[in-house]
Amino acid sequence: MSVRAGIIGTGFMARVHAQAIASGGHHLVGVAGSTREKAEAFAANRPATAPVATIDELIGLRPDVVHVTTPNALHREQAEAIMDAGIGVVVEKPLATSVEDAEALARRQGDVPVAAVPFIYRYYGLVREIRERIRSTPDNRLWMLHGSYLQDWLAGVDQSNWRVDPAAGGASRAFGDIGVHWCDLMEFVTGHRITTVTATVGNAFERAGGPSQNRTEDGAVLTFATDHGAIGSLVVSQASAGRDNRLYFSFDGPEESYEFDQQLPERAWIGRRDESRLITRNPAKAAASPVGLEPVPAGHPQGYQQCFNDFVADAYGALRGTPSDTLPTFADGLRAAHLTQAVLESARTGSAVAVPAFTGLADRVIASALAVSH
Ligand SMILES: NC(=O)c1ccc[n+]([C@@H]2O[C@H](COP(=O)([O-])OP(=O)(O)OC[C@H]3O[C@@H](n4cnc5c(N)ncnc54)[C@H](O)[C@@H]3O)[C@@H](O)[C@H]2O)c1
């Protein structure tokens, strides 16, 4: 059954969400921008989409779900307005710019039909395949979890964006913006949870026009330990020349290791002591069950937008009463906020910082969300 959706924000992510909504045969009934003109420009080639100036007008269209694609510091207030109206909500990552705000939203997750956060790298076919292999070989104890998430779009000294301003983007930039994607993916694929973090943050240069104090990091280096006894490391940067969007992981065990690179998502490396091999994505032969829309066949590369389409299909399935154990929810958004806080605290104090367990509030929130949807 088709869903009536709204979007707040008219930038990069709003376009990606709009395509994902359309790909599932759903209807984008309204869009709200920072100004009516921006909303009108966004709706110009979308005749069924009403451009509006405020979130209240958007809610007044009574959509089934609203997607929040605005700068991070606006997420809590906008999500609360949507949830107050009993409408489902998809809020871009980071869910909020503080643990307090993320927790306030996660507590209410069960009050609305769906409350999702687009950690969309979970939706690559080979990510699912690696996850399935790890689940089916518990004796291969993964003990070394490492990787990086590197970009270069903020590598120019005069390059700026609202993310550079902590008031709009939050106190952490590189980790809060992209490091959280890697951590979500690692925990989703391996089933491990980070228990302690030690982090150092750094900057490539003094950014032109940027705040000289209270600046946010261009990069971070983390070491961590997990609840399954693994150790690991993560390097995050938004100022590494030539790295467009390189999210890479290697999850290593004594029998088998697994490697994946988001920029080459049709291949994954399975390492063994006797023989290593590359596997290619092939839905017809995959062990992992597909999620979302009809998967694109082998040899027809799946991309970022397709992951987004499948995420939205998963979220709308939940909205229509089919619970999903792969859907990233507000509980996962809260998890990311806890990790971000731990990274900043460790960088400030120079000490290892404990990360709250994923039990407690987050699990209670999931339990109550599932109880509501049954
Ligand atoms: N899940 C992902 O893979 C992914 C990727 C990129 C960005 N994001 C997240 O998406 C969000 C948006 O990022 P972006 O790259 O699209 O930024 P962007 O700057 O391209 O877009 C932000 C939009 O919000 C609008 N806006 C600002 N204030 C507003 C207000 N009060 N009301 C309505 N609209 C307002 C701006 O006009 C702009 O159109 C961020 O939270 C970011 O972290 C997620």
The ligand as an SDF file (V2000), in Angstrom:
LIG
                    3D

 44 48  0  0  0  0  0  0  0  0999 V2000
   22.4180    9.0200    5.7720 N   0  0  0  0  0  0  0  0  0  0  0  0
   23.3490    9.5270    5.0010 C   0  0  0  0  0  0  0  0  0  0  0  0
   24.0490    8.7840    4.2900 O   0  0  0  0  0  0  0  0  0  0  0  0
   23.5810   11.0270    4.9680 C   0  0  0  0  0  0  0  0  0  0  0  0
   24.4030   11.5980    3.9890 C   0  0  0  0  0  0  0  0  0  0  0  0
   24.5350   13.0040    3.9670 C   0  0  0  0  0  0  0  0  0  0  0  0
   23.9030   13.7720    4.9250 C   0  0  0  0  0  0  0  0  0  0  0  0
   23.1350   13.1920    5.8910 N   0  0  0  0  0  0  0  0  0  0  0  0
   22.4320   14.0020    6.8980 C   0  0  0  0  0  0  0  0  0  0  0  0
   21.3340   14.6560    6.2620 O   0  0  0  0  0  0  0  0  0  0  0  0
   21.1070   15.9220    6.8750 C   0  0  0  0  0  0  0  0  0  0  0  0
   21.1090   16.9930    5.7880 C   0  0  0  0  0  0  0  0  0  0  0  0
   22.3560   16.9970    5.1460 O   0  0  0  0  0  0  0  0  0  0  0  0
   22.5110   17.5420    3.6370 P   0  0  0  0  0  0  0  0  0  0  0  0
   23.8390   17.0350    3.1840 O   0  0  0  0  0  0  0  0  0  0  0  0
   21.3100   17.2210    2.8670 O   0  0  0  0  0  0  0  0  0  0  0  0
   22.6020   19.1040    3.9110 O   0  0  0  0  0  0  0  0  0  0  0  0
   22.1650   20.2640    2.9100 P   0  0  0  0  0  0  0  0  0  0  0  0
   22.8400   21.4990    3.4050 O   0  0  0  0  0  0  0  0  0  0  0  0
   22.3850   19.8560    1.4900 O   0  0  0  0  0  0  0  0  0  0  0  0
   20.5910   20.3840    3.1510 O   0  0  0  0  0  0  0  0  0  0  0  0
   20.0260   20.8990    4.3370 C   0  0  0  0  0  0  0  0  0  0  0  0
   18.7040   21.5430    3.9440 C   0  0  0  0  0  0  0  0  0  0  0  0
   17.9860   21.9600    5.1010 O   0  0  0  0  0  0  0  0  0  0  0  0
   17.3710   23.2190    4.7850 C   0  0  0  0  0  0  0  0  0  0  0  0
   17.0030   23.8940    6.0260 N   0  0  0  0  0  0  0  0  0  0  0  0
   17.8080   24.5830    6.8820 C   0  0  0  0  0  0  0  0  0  0  0  0
   17.0590   25.0560    7.9090 N   0  0  0  0  0  0  0  0  0  0  0  0
   15.7760   24.6600    7.6940 C   0  0  0  0  0  0  0  0  0  0  0  0
   14.5610   24.8290    8.3780 C   0  0  0  0  0  0  0  0  0  0  0  0
   14.4940   25.5100    9.5400 N   0  0  0  0  0  0  0  0  0  0  0  0
   13.4320   24.2850    7.8570 N   0  0  0  0  0  0  0  0  0  0  0  0
   13.4650   23.5990    6.7040 C   0  0  0  0  0  0  0  0  0  0  0  0
   14.6000   23.3990    5.9930 N   0  0  0  0  0  0  0  0  0  0  0  0
   15.7510   23.9150    6.4880 C   0  0  0  0  0  0  0  0  0  0  0  0
   18.4210   23.9370    3.9550 C   0  0  0  0  0  0  0  0  0  0  0  0
   17.8470   24.9990    3.2160 O   0  0  0  0  0  0  0  0  0  0  0  0
   18.8820   22.7820    3.0580 C   0  0  0  0  0  0  0  0  0  0  0  0
   18.0020   22.6480    1.9520 O   0  0  0  0  0  0  0  0  0  0  0  0
   22.1840   16.0840    7.9410 C   0  0  0  0  0  0  0  0  0  0  0  0
   21.6760   15.7350    9.1940 O   0  0  0  0  0  0  0  0  0  0  0  0
   23.2630   15.1110    7.5070 C   0  0  0  0  0  0  0  0  0  0  0  0
   24.0560   14.6210    8.5710 O   0  0  0  0  0  0  0  0  0  0  0  0
   22.9680   11.8390    5.9080 C   0  0  0  0  0  0  0  0  0  0  0  0
  1  2  1  0
  2  3  2  0
  2  4  1  0
  4  5  1  0
  4 44  2  0
  5  6  2  0
  6  7  1  0
  7  8  2  0
  8  9  1  0
  8 44  1  0
  9 10  1  0
  9 42  1  0
 10 11  1  0
 11 12  1  0
 11 40  1  0
 12 13  1  0
 13 14  1  0
 14 15  2  0
 14 16  1  0
 14 17  1  0
 17 18  1  0
 18 19  2  0
 18 20  1  0
 18 21  1  0
 21 22  1  0
 22 23  1  0
 23 24  1  0
 23 38  1  0
 24 25  1  0
 25 26  1  0
 25 36  1  0
 26 27  1  0
 26 35  1  0
 27 28  2  0
 28 29  1  0
 29 30  1  0
 29 35  2  0
 30 31  1  0
 30 32  2  0
 32 33  1  0
 33 34  2  0
 34 35  1  0
 36 37  1  0
 36 38  1  0
 38 39  1  0
 40 41  1  0
 40 42  1  0
 42 43  1  0
M  CHG  2   8   1  16  -1
M  END
$$$$
